[in-house]
């Protein structure tokens, strides 16, 4: 499997993913990694409806995703991983499957969040997950659309961790 893009966006599949990211990167499969969505048939059906026609959709929990990705399922297919938060990627990393590059999109403002980038707000556990991924060598950057400027978030993650 050729992981073309790993995106953190709490909306999962939405207009920007369907009309900008998928065509721009010629994505053939969207892989949603989310423990809750993986067991929610209604939510999976909504995501199937939102999936562009040229793509296949898979929805796995983090453990199953790490296992399947480690076995190179869909070798030769352009795959975009989408997670609602960074935590599943930490779980996968702990199981031996790491990703080198993560693109942060929208993370909605919620109670007890702080701004990480323009439209990306993080809770303390999300910030810790991002810090873990950066410490493991992943590049974490904010990029709303494929043609937007890519803003590395390593320094901002560190500042938030230090309370600055």
TARAUR-V59202 format. One record per pair of residues at least 6 apart in sequence whose ideal C-beta (glycine too) atoms are under 6 Angstrom apart, sorted by the first residue. I is the first residue (numbers start at 1). J is the second residue. D is the distance in Angstrom with one decimal. If there is no record, write none. Layout:
BEGIN
[[I | J | D] [I | J | D]]
END
This chain:
BEGIN
[[1 | 72 | 5.6] [1 | 73 | 5.7] [1 | 74 | 4.3] [1 | 75 | 5.7] [1 | 77 | 5.9] [1 | 79 | 5.2] [2 | 78 | 5.6] [3 | 79 | 5.4] [4 | 25 | 5.1] [4 | 78 | 4.6] [4 | 80 | 5.8] [5 | 25 | 5.7] [5 | 80 | 4.4] [6 | 81 | 4.5] [6 | 99 | 4.7] [6 | 102 | 5.0] [7 | 82 | 5.0] [7 | 103 | 4.9] [7 | 105 | 5.7] [8 | 83 | 5.4] [8 | 86 | 5.5] [8 | 104 | 4.9] [9 | 105 | 3.6] [9 | 106 | 5.2] [10 | 84 | 4.6] [10 | 107 | 5.3] [10 | 108 | 5.4] [11 | 106 | 5.8] [12 | 32 | 5.8] [12 | 82 | 5.4] [13 | 47 | 5.4] [13 | 50 | 4.3] [16 | 145 | 6.0] [18 | 52 | 4.8] [20 | 145 | 5.1] [20 | 146 | 5.7] [21 | 146 | 5.7] [22 | 52 | 5.0] [24 | 146 | 4.1] [26 | 78 | 5.7] [27 | 55 | 6.0] [27 | 78 | 5.3] [27 | 80 | 4.5] [28 | 77 | 4.8] [28 | 78 | 4.8] [29 | 56 | 4.6] [29 | 74 | 6.0] [29 | 77 | 5.4] [29 | 79 | 4.7] [30 | 51 | 5.9] [30 | 55 | 5.3] [30 | 57 | 5.2] [30 | 80 | 5.5] [31 | 58 | 4.9] [31 | 79 | 5.5] [31 | 81 | 4.9] [32 | 59 | 4.5] [32 | 82 | 5.5] [33 | 60 | 5.8] [33 | 62 | 5.8] [33 | 65 | 4.5] [33 | 81 | 6.0] [33 | 83 | 5.0] [33 | 88 | 4.6] [34 | 84 | 5.6] [35 | 61 | 4.4] [37 | 43 | 5.0] [37 | 59 | 5.7] [38 | 59 | 5.4] [38 | 60 | 5.8] [38 | 61 | 4.2] [44 | 59 | 5.2] [48 | 57 | 5.6] [51 | 57 | 4.4] [62 | 88 | 3.9] [62 | 91 | 3.8] [62 | 92 | 5.3] [66 | 92 | 4.1] [66 | 95 | 4.0] [66 | 97 | 4.2] [69 | 97 | 5.1] [70 | 97 | 5.2] [85 | 126 | 5.4] [86 | 126 | 5.9] [86 | 129 | 4.0] [86 | 130 | 5.1] [87 | 129 | 4.8] [89 | 133 | 6.0] [90 | 129 | 4.8] [90 | 132 | 5.2] [93 | 136 | 5.9] [101 | 139 | 4.8] [102 | 138 | 5.5] [102 | 140 | 4.8] [103 | 143 | 5.0] [104 | 120 | 5.1] [104 | 142 | 4.7] [105 | 144 | 5.9] [106 | 119 | 4.9] [107 | 120 | 4.4] [107 | 121 | 5.4] [109 | 121 | 4.5] [112 | 123 | 5.8] [113 | 121 | 3.8] [113 | 122 | 5.9] [113 | 123 | 5.5] [115 | 121 | 5.6] [116 | 122 | 4.8] [117 | 142 | 3.7] [120 | 142 | 5.8] [127 | 160 | 5.5] [130 | 140 | 5.7] [130 | 157 | 5.1] [131 | 157 | 5.4] [131 | 161 | 5.4] [134 | 140 | 5.6] [134 | 154 | 5.2] [134 | 157 | 5.8] [140 | 153 | 4.8] [141 | 150 | 4.8] [141 | 151 | 5.8] [141 | 152 | 5.0] [141 | 153 | 5.8] [142 | 151 | 4.5] [142 | 153 | 5.7] [143 | 150 | 4.6]]
END
